[in-house]
Amino acid sequence: MESLYSDLLNDEFLIDVLNGFEKFLSLIDKVIDSMGGFKGVLAGVSALMLKIFSSQVSSTLNNMAYSMQMMTASGRKTIQNEQA
């Protein structure tokens, strides 16, 4: 336990950790720049999310539309007519 504590308080250890973190952040910055900045990252993340959740998107939209219809009397009547 003492060795762990002394390692954590060791200046060289903290400097090495911070230098490693700086290299990691520099790599992330290069990746973001290579993708065209925030717009490129947003487009990439959106495409990835759509690929992962594409099967759930339509059912979620249907559920949302159903919930919105159930909020009004005319919507409830429309749903009852469709089910009949």
C-alpha positions in Angstrom: 0.0 0.0 0.0 2.8 2.4 0.8 4.5 1.7 -2.5 1.2 2.5 -4.3 0.9 5.7 -2.3 4.5 6.8 -3.0 4.1 6.0 -6.7 1.0 8.2 -6.9 2.8 11.0 -5.2 5.9 10.6 -7.4 6.3 13.6 -9.7 7.7 11.6 -12.5 4.8 9.2 -12.4 2.3 12.1 -12.6 4.3 13.7 -15.4 4.3 10.4 -17.4 0.5 10.0 -16.9 -0.1 13.6 -18.0 2.2 13.2 -21.0 0.3 10.0 -22.0 -3.0 11.8 -21.6 -1.7 14.7 -23.8 -0.7 12.2 -26.5 -4.2 10.6 -26.4 -5.9 14.0 -26.7 -3.6 14.9 -29.6 -4.6 11.7 -31.4 -8.3 12.5 -30.8 -7.7 16.0 -32.2 -6.0 14.6 -35.3 -8.9 12.1 -35.8 -11.5 14.9 -35.5 -9.5 17.2 -37.9 -9.2 14.3 -40.4 -13.0 13.8 -40.4 -13.6 17.5 -41.2 -14.2 18.9 -37.7 -17.4 18.7 -35.7 -19.6 18.4 -38.7 -17.7 15.3 -39.9 -17.7 13.7 -36.5 -21.5 14.4 -36.1 -22.2 12.8 -39.5 -20.0 9.8 -38.7 -21.6 9.3 -35.3 -25.1 9.7 -36.8 -24.4 7.1 -39.5 -23.1 4.7 -36.9 -26.1 5.2 -34.6 -28.4 4.7 -37.6 -26.7 1.5 -38.5 -26.8 0.1 -35.0 -30.4 1.2 -34.2 -32.0 1.1 -37.7 -34.3 -1.8 -36.8 -35.6 0.1 -33.8 -36.2 3.4 -35.5 -39.4 2.5 -37.3 -41.0 0.9 -34.3 -40.0 3.8 -32.1 -41.6 6.3 -34.6 -44.7 4.2 -34.8 -45.0 4.1 -31.0 -44.5 7.9 -30.9 -47.2 8.5 -33.5 -49.6 6.2 -31.6 -48.9 8.0 -28.3 -49.5 11.4 -30.0 -52.8 10.1 -31.5 -54.0 8.8 -28.1 -53.7 12.3 -26.7 -56.7 13.6 -28.6 -60.2 12.4 -28.9 -60.1 12.4 -32.7 -56.9 10.4 -32.7 -58.4 7.8 -30.4 -61.4 7.6 -32.7 -59.1 7.1 -35.7 -57.2 4.3 -33.9 -60.5 2.6 -33.0 -61.7 2.8 -36.6 -58.4 1.3 -37.8 -58.6 -1.6 -35.4 -62.2 -2.4 -36.2 
